[in-house]
């Protein structure tokens, strides 16, 4: 289960609008993320992502799913942490491997050793997520509905949402 699927279902459960930062970037650019990476490189993509996250994080009462690398930029971390509740969807490496096995749309995973690339990305990003996350949930074998129900229950127990 991916961030967009979980985000969409979470937004529905909380009766809030849903935004996916990658989808917003693609809509504004008129091109897929992979094309943006090819033409502008990762820095160009991250510049676009930073602008979109700045704008989306200013909205009230919404659920926003960001790309996994969004936390690499300090401005993104600051905006997300200061302007909302940050939920880190953590996934074991073996599940990430299975989920991305046939994925051709993730530019950073197109190298020869996908497992090593994923391991490096997880190690690089984990401390950044820990720095800003209000909540951390581990997505593994449960259904998307059960996972979202777990998140909603915790948010409601903490009186973060109605």
C-alpha positions as CSV (number, residue, x, y, z in Angstrom):
1,X,0.0,0.0,0.0
2,X,1.4,3.3,-1.0
3,X,1.2,6.8,0.4
4,X,-1.4,8.0,-2.1
5,X,-3.7,5.1,-1.4
6,X,-3.5,5.5,2.3
7,X,-3.7,9.3,2.0
8,X,-6.8,9.1,-0.1
9,X,-8.6,6.7,2.2
10,X,-7.5,8.7,5.3
11,X,-8.9,11.8,3.8
12,X,-12.1,10.0,3.0
13,X,-12.4,8.7,6.6
14,X,-11.7,12.1,8.0
15,X,-14.0,13.8,5.5
16,X,-11.2,16.1,4.2
17,X,-9.9,17.0,0.8
18,X,-6.9,15.0,-0.4
19,X,-3.8,16.2,-2.3
20,X,-0.8,14.3,-3.6
21,X,2.2,16.5,-4.0
22,X,3.5,14.4,-6.9
23,X,0.2,14.6,-8.7
24,X,0.1,18.4,-8.2
25,X,3.6,18.7,-9.6
26,X,2.6,16.6,-12.6
27,X,-0.6,18.7,-13.2
28,X,1.3,22.0,-13.0
29,X,4.2,20.8,-15.2
30,X,2.0,18.9,-17.7
31,X,4.4,16.1,-17.5
32,X,5.2,13.0,-15.3
33,X,7.7,13.1,-12.5
34,X,10.0,10.7,-14.4
35,X,10.1,13.2,-17.3
36,X,10.8,16.1,-15.0
37,X,13.7,14.1,-13.5
38,X,15.0,13.4,-17.0
39,X,14.9,17.0,-18.2
40,X,15.5,19.0,-15.0
41,X,17.3,16.5,-12.8
42,X,16.5,15.8,-9.2
43,X,17.3,19.4,-8.2
44,X,14.7,20.7,-10.6
45,X,12.1,18.3,-9.4
46,X,12.9,19.1,-5.7
47,X,12.5,22.8,-6.5
48,X,9.0,22.2,-7.9
49,X,8.2,19.9,-5.0
50,X,9.3,22.5,-2.4
51,X,7.0,25.1,-4.0
52,X,4.0,22.7,-4.0
53,X,4.6,21.6,-0.4
54,X,4.8,25.2,0.7
55,X,1.4,25.9,-0.9
56,X,-0.3,22.7,0.2
57,X,1.0,23.0,3.7
58,X,-0.8,26.3,4.1
59,X,-4.2,24.8,3.5
60,X,-6.4,23.9,6.5
61,X,-8.3,20.7,7.0
62,X,-6.6,18.7,4.2
63,X,-4.6,15.5,3.9
64,X,-1.4,15.8,1.9
65,X,0.7,12.9,0.7
66,X,4.3,13.8,-0.2
67,X,6.9,12.0,-2.1
68,X,9.4,10.0,0.0
69,X,12.2,12.4,-0.7
70,X,10.3,15.5,0.3
71,X,12.0,15.4,3.7
72,X,15.4,16.0,2.2
73,X,14.8,19.7,2.0
74,X,14.9,21.7,5.2
75,X,12.2,24.1,4.0
76,X,9.8,21.1,3.4
77,X,10.5,19.7,6.9
78,X,9.9,23.1,8.5
79,X,6.7,23.8,6.6
80,X,5.2,20.3,7.2
81,X,6.1,20.3,10.9
82,X,5.0,23.8,11.6
83,X,1.8,23.8,9.6
84,X,0.2,20.4,10.3
85,X,0.3,16.9,11.7
86,X,3.0,14.8,10.1
87,X,2.3,11.1,9.8
88,X,5.3,8.9,8.8
89,X,4.2,5.8,6.9
90,X,7.1,3.5,7.5
91,X,7.5,0.3,5.6
92,X,9.9,-2.6,6.0
93,X,12.5,-2.9,3.3
94,X,11.3,-6.3,2.2
95,X,7.8,-4.8,1.5
96,X,9.3,-1.8,-0.3
97,X,11.2,-4.3,-2.5
98,X,8.0,-6.2,-3.3
99,X,6.0,-3.0,-3.9
100,X,8.5,-1.5,-6.2
101,X,9.7,-4.6,-8.0
102,X,8.0,-3.8,-11.4
103,X,7.8,0.0,-10.9
104,X,9.3,1.9,-13.8
105,X,8.1,5.4,-12.7
106,X,10.4,6.0,-9.8
107,X,13.5,7.7,-11.2
108,X,15.6,7.1,-8.1
109,X,15.0,3.3,-8.3
110,X,16.1,2.7,-11.8
111,X,19.6,1.5,-11.0
112,X,21.0,-2.0,-11.1
113,X,20.7,-2.8,-7.4
114,X,17.3,-1.8,-6.3
115,X,17.7,-3.3,-2.8
116,X,20.9,-1.3,-2.2
117,X,19.3,1.9,-3.5
118,X,16.2,1.4,-1.3
119,X,18.4,0.6,1.7
120,X,20.4,3.8,1.2
121,X,17.3,5.9,0.7
122,X,15.7,4.5,3.9
123,X,18.9,5.1,5.9
124,X,19.2,8.7,4.6
125,X,15.5,9.6,5.1
126,X,14.6,7.8,8.4
127,X,16.3,10.4,10.7
128,X,14.6,13.2,8.7
129,X,11.2,11.6,9.2
130,X,11.9,11.1,12.9
131,X,12.8,14.7,13.2
132,X,9.3,16.0,12.1
133,X,6.9,13.1,12.5
134,X,4.1,13.5,15.1
135,X,3.1,9.9,14.4
136,X,4.8,6.8,12.9
137,X,2.9,3.9,11.6
138,X,4.4,0.7,10.2
139,X,2.6,-0.6,7.1
140,X,3.2,-4.2,6.6
141,X,0.7,-7.0,6.0
142,X,-2.5,-5.4,7.1
143,X,-5.2,-4.3,4.6
144,X,-5.3,-0.6,3.6
145,X,-8.6,-0.2,5.5
146,X,-7.2,-1.7,8.7
147,X,-4.2,0.5,8.4
148,X,-6.2,3.6,7.9
149,X,-8.6,2.6,10.7
150,X,-5.5,2.3,13.0
151,X,-4.3,5.8,12.1
152,X,-7.8,7.3,12.5
153,X,-8.2,5.6,15.9
154,X,-4.9,7.0,17.1
155,X,-5.7,10.5,15.9
156,X,-9.1,10.4,17.5
157,X,-7.8,9.0,20.8
158,X,-5.3,11.9,20.9
159,X,-8.1,14.2,20.0
160,X,-6.3,15.5,17.0
161,X,-9.3,15.0,14.7
162,X,-13.1,14.6,15.2
